[in-house]
Amino acid sequence: MDLVYGIKDRPSIGKVFLFAVQQLLAIMAATIAVPAIVGNGLSASAALFGAGVGTIIYLIFTKSASPVFLGSSFAFIGSMFSAFGGAASITVGYWGLIIGSLMAGIVYIIIALAVKFFGVSWIDKLMPPVIIGPTVAIIGLSLSGNAIGDLMRSNIESGSSYVALICGLFTLFVTMLCSTYGSKVGKLIPFIQGILAGYILASIFAIIGHATNNPALIVINYSALSSLDFSKFSSFLSLPNFTFLLGGKDGLEGVTGTYLLTIFAAYVPVAFVVFAEHLADHKNLSAIVGVNLLENPGLTRTLLGDGVGTFISTLFGGCPNTTYGESIGCVAITRNASTVSIWGCAFLCIVFSLITPLVAFLETIPSCVMGGVCVSLYGFIAVSGLKMFQQVDLSKNSNLFVASVILITGVGGMVVKFGKVEIRTVACALILGILTNIVLSKGKKSNEKQ
């Protein structure tokens, strides 16, 4: 696709700020959702801080040559629950998060070294376009349920799902119209315009709902803002609850050999799964920006950046990181691949996490509004994946079966659990696709010889 800004382009400071805010809005919901799901003292502000630091680490390792943001990984949610579960106390759990993230980072480093010494050709053979294309599509399609669920969800229990749907669809259409018919600058920030429009509409419904005593019209929750006590300094600036501070000295006493094995079993298998997603995301991003990121900056650098960034992020926020499809979708829709925007987003995450009212405001953005944005984001990811294997010859049964297995298991939401270890949908689809391709490749070779 024709990019408005390439990877090394430097937009003006004003535009960089707008692009950074847009990236922040695109990744914010998912980044703060993980600590909210896991609970146990993890905070949204710490997750934002950790994601910002992790992304900076990634950009340093990749020499600012890969325009993607690293945010909280949903794949590790089960692993994080394991760190807090069992006979171990919650204090040990914080150290479990850090130790588990370190183990996952070591997996990335080992794979990065293998790529360094043996190249990426073995990866291309293991995962050709007929596998990577539908797998990338599944990344978007597997998230479609989340987008639709948010699209019709009110942040107030009494709020009507129909009012939420109106606000969500209004957000979606404003985003699409701004991206298609907006001014030159407007086309680059459609998400900001869409989210602001949806937020304003939801606020209008809320005002009418309060005035007419009709709670069904209220789909936005302002409690995060209304609970602030501006007579206290902490209501303006506050330090997040960093993970390495929550563990404490006493927590290390509970880290036994059995506990380490539990953490190993919870984190390491998932790290291999997330590697597959890392690869698919960078293949997808490569197609969007027109640069093979597996060669420049190279898979070794992207893996090292992801691995080290994940560990550093966990030290601060407790959540392992991963490359974000929302960020890639943002690059695709706006055609802005400038890594300066990613740097700006990373710094904004760190600054915003320290400013209490800003964190509170971000938390008040209704789920239905974010759902409207995510419909377009996830849709772009799915379509870009389908485009990646459009040149694959699907008249051959071998290719047809490989693509079919990936798409059906992915859309069907296949998840496999081994004790506390969970292999999520995208990983299941990818693994089955690889196995199918290996099994059918023998027949493919014999047919080619004939």
Salt bridges, closest charged atoms under 4 A:
ASP124 OD1 - LYS283 NZ 3.03
ASP150 OD1 - ARG153 NH2 3.19
ASP306 OD2 - HIS278 ND1 2.81
GLU422 OE1 - LYS417 NZ 3.68
GLU422 OE2 - ARG424 NH1 3.32
